[in-house]
Protein backbone atom coordinates (compact mmCIF):
# COMPACT_ATOMS: atom_id res chain seq x y z
CA UNK A 1 0.00 0.00 0.00
CA UNK A 2 1.72 3.18 -1.17
CA UNK A 3 1.43 5.92 -3.78
CA UNK A 4 -0.33 3.50 -6.14
CA UNK A 5 -2.85 2.64 -3.45
CA UNK A 6 -3.44 6.33 -2.80
CA UNK A 7 -3.89 7.09 -6.49
CA UNK A 8 -6.57 4.40 -6.83
CA UNK A 9 -8.36 5.81 -3.78
CA UNK A 10 -8.35 9.43 -4.94
CA UNK A 11 -5.08 10.48 -3.30
CA UNK A 12 -2.77 12.91 -5.04
CA UNK A 13 0.79 14.02 -4.39
CA UNK A 14 0.87 17.69 -3.32
CA UNK A 15 4.59 18.20 -2.74
CA UNK A 16 7.73 16.40 -1.71
CA UNK A 17 11.17 17.25 -0.45
CA UNK A 18 13.90 16.70 2.09
CA UNK A 19 14.96 18.28 5.34
CA UNK A 20 17.68 17.10 7.69
CA UNK A 21 17.08 13.40 8.51
CA UNK A 22 13.82 13.15 6.54
CA UNK A 23 12.44 12.66 3.05
CA UNK A 24 8.78 13.66 2.95
CA UNK A 25 5.82 13.51 0.60
CA UNK A 26 2.55 15.27 1.28
CA UNK A 27 -0.59 13.72 -0.17
CA UNK A 28 -4.16 15.00 -0.39
CA UNK A 29 -6.88 12.42 0.27
CA UNK A 30 -10.59 13.15 0.78
CA UNK A 31 -9.83 16.85 1.16
CA UNK A 32 -7.19 16.42 3.87
CA UNK A 33 -3.42 16.39 3.60
CA UNK A 34 -1.07 13.96 5.26
CA UNK A 35 2.65 13.61 5.29
CA UNK A 36 4.37 10.35 4.48
CA UNK A 37 7.89 10.72 5.84
CA UNK A 38 10.88 8.38 5.72
CA UNK A 39 13.60 8.84 8.31
CA UNK A 40 17.09 9.06 6.75
CA UNK A 41 19.21 9.95 9.80
CA UNK A 42 19.10 10.50 13.56
CA UNK A 43 16.02 12.40 14.73
CA UNK A 44 15.51 14.78 17.61
CA UNK A 45 13.65 17.97 18.47
CA UNK A 46 15.75 20.07 16.07
CA UNK A 47 15.10 17.82 13.07
CA UNK A 48 11.40 17.38 13.90
CA UNK A 49 10.96 21.16 14.05
CA UNK A 50 12.38 21.35 10.52
CA UNK A 51 9.89 18.72 9.36
CA UNK A 52 6.98 20.57 10.97
CA UNK A 53 8.10 23.80 9.27
CA UNK A 54 7.42 22.22 5.86
CA UNK A 55 4.40 20.06 6.75
CA UNK A 56 2.29 22.35 8.95
CA UNK A 57 1.38 24.77 6.14
CA UNK A 58 -0.50 21.91 4.45
CA UNK A 59 -2.76 21.08 7.41
CA UNK A 60 -6.49 21.26 6.60
CA UNK A 61 -9.15 22.11 9.20
CA UNK A 62 -6.74 21.82 12.13
CA UNK A 63 -6.16 18.08 11.57
CA UNK A 64 -2.62 16.76 11.27
CA UNK A 65 -2.10 13.30 9.80
CA UNK A 66 1.39 11.87 9.64
CA UNK A 67 3.11 8.61 8.79
CA UNK A 68 6.72 8.38 9.98
CA UNK A 69 8.70 5.45 8.59
CA UNK A 70 11.75 4.72 10.74
CA UNK A 71 11.96 1.08 9.71
CA UNK A 72 15.70 1.53 9.12
CA UNK A 73 16.08 2.12 12.86
CA UNK A 74 17.74 5.53 13.07
CA UNK A 75 18.35 6.91 16.55
CA UNK A 76 15.33 8.71 17.98
CA UNK A 77 16.16 11.12 20.80
CA UNK A 78 12.96 12.50 22.29
CA UNK A 79 12.39 13.57 25.87
CA UNK A 80 9.12 14.52 27.51
CA UNK A 81 10.21 18.17 27.27
CA UNK A 82 10.73 17.80 23.50
CA UNK A 83 7.31 16.17 23.12
CA UNK A 84 5.73 19.02 25.09
CA UNK A 85 7.43 21.62 22.91
CA UNK A 86 6.23 19.94 19.73
CA UNK A 87 2.67 19.65 21.03
CA UNK A 88 2.66 23.33 22.07
CA UNK A 89 3.81 24.23 18.57
CA UNK A 90 0.95 22.22 17.08
CA UNK A 91 -1.63 23.92 19.26
CA UNK A 92 -0.11 27.36 18.59
CA UNK A 93 -0.48 26.64 14.86
CA UNK A 94 -4.18 25.78 15.24
CA UNK A 95 -3.90 22.00 15.24
CA UNK A 96 -6.76 20.47 17.22
CA UNK A 97 -6.37 16.84 16.14
CA UNK A 98 -3.21 14.80 15.55
CA UNK A 99 -3.01 11.29 14.17
CA UNK A 100 0.43 9.77 13.80
CA UNK A 101 1.66 6.30 12.93
CA UNK A 102 5.33 5.44 13.28
CA UNK A 103 6.83 2.42 11.56
CA UNK A 104 9.58 1.06 13.79
CA UNK A 105 10.83 -2.17 15.25
CA UNK A 106 12.40 -0.28 18.18
CA UNK A 107 10.94 -1.85 21.31
CA UNK A 108 11.73 1.30 23.31
CA UNK A 109 9.59 3.44 21.03
CA UNK A 110 6.47 2.30 22.88
CA UNK A 111 7.60 4.52 25.76
CA UNK A 112 7.77 7.56 23.46
CA UNK A 113 4.29 6.75 22.12
CA UNK A 114 2.91 6.50 25.64
CA UNK A 115 4.52 9.81 26.67
CA UNK A 116 3.22 11.52 23.52
CA UNK A 117 -0.32 10.17 23.93
CA UNK A 118 -0.43 11.15 27.61
CA UNK A 119 0.82 14.66 26.84
CA UNK A 120 -1.73 15.07 24.04
CA UNK A 121 -4.52 14.16 26.43
CA UNK A 122 -3.13 16.47 29.11
CA UNK A 123 -3.03 19.54 26.86
CA UNK A 124 -6.28 18.85 25.02
CA UNK A 125 -4.93 17.75 21.66
CA UNK A 126 -7.30 15.13 20.24
CA UNK A 127 -6.10 12.12 18.31
CA UNK A 128 -3.89 9.09 18.57
CA UNK A 129 -0.27 8.16 18.05
CA UNK A 130 0.66 4.56 17.41
CA UNK A 131 3.69 2.37 16.70
CA UNK A 132 3.27 -0.19 13.93
CA UNK A 133 5.59 -2.82 12.43
CA UNK A 134 5.14 -1.96 8.73
CA UNK A 135 4.14 0.73 6.23
CA UNK A 136 0.93 -1.01 5.21
CA UNK A 137 -0.41 -0.85 8.79
CA UNK A 138 0.66 2.79 9.14
CA UNK A 139 -0.93 3.82 5.86
CA UNK A 140 -4.11 1.94 6.69
CA UNK A 141 -4.33 3.72 10.06
CA UNK A 142 -3.81 7.15 8.49
CA UNK A 143 -6.23 6.52 5.61
CA UNK A 144 -8.89 5.24 8.03
CA UNK A 145 -8.53 8.37 10.20
CA UNK A 146 -8.75 10.62 7.13
CA UNK A 147 -11.86 8.81 5.90
CA UNK A 148 -13.44 9.19 9.35
CA UNK A 149 -12.61 12.92 9.38
CA UNK A 150 -14.06 13.33 5.88
CA UNK A 151 -17.27 11.50 6.86
CA UNK A 152 -17.60 13.71 9.95
CA UNK A 153 -17.00 16.85 7.87
CA UNK A 154 -19.49 15.79 5.21
CA UNK A 155 -22.11 14.88 7.82
CA UNK A 156 -21.76 18.32 9.42
CA UNK A 157 -22.08 19.99 6.01
CA UNK A 158 -25.23 18.04 5.23
CA UNK A 159 -26.70 18.84 8.65
CA UNK A 160 -26.04 22.53 8.00
CA UNK A 161 -27.95 22.58 4.69
C-alpha positions, 0 to 999 in steps of 0.5 A: 500500500503506497502511492499507487494505493493512494492514487486508486483511492483518490489520493494525489501528491501535493509536494515532496522534499527533504529536510535534515534526517527526513524525506517527505511527501505530502498527499491529499486524500478526501480533502485532507493532507497527510505527510508520508515521511521516511527517516534518513538519519538521527532524529531529535527535536531540532530535526522534527521542528524542521519537518513541521516547518514544511508540513504544517502549512499543508494542514487542513481544518486543524487536523494533522495526519502523519506517517513516519517510517523509521523502519531503518532504525535511526536513533530517535532522541525525544524527551518529555520536554521535547514532546511538550514543545512539539505539542505546544507548537501544534496547538499554537499553529491551530492543530486540534487533532493529531493522528500519527503512525510510526513504523519502527521495530524499536521496542523502546519506542512504545515509551515515546508513544505512551509519553506523547499520547499522555501529553496530548490528552493532558493539553487537550490535543485530540487524536492518537499516536501509534507504533506499527511494524510496517508501512501497510499498517501505518498507511491503513491507520492514516487513511482510516482516520482521514476517511473518518474525518471526511465522513464527519466533515461531510455529515456536518455539512449536510446537517447545515444545509 
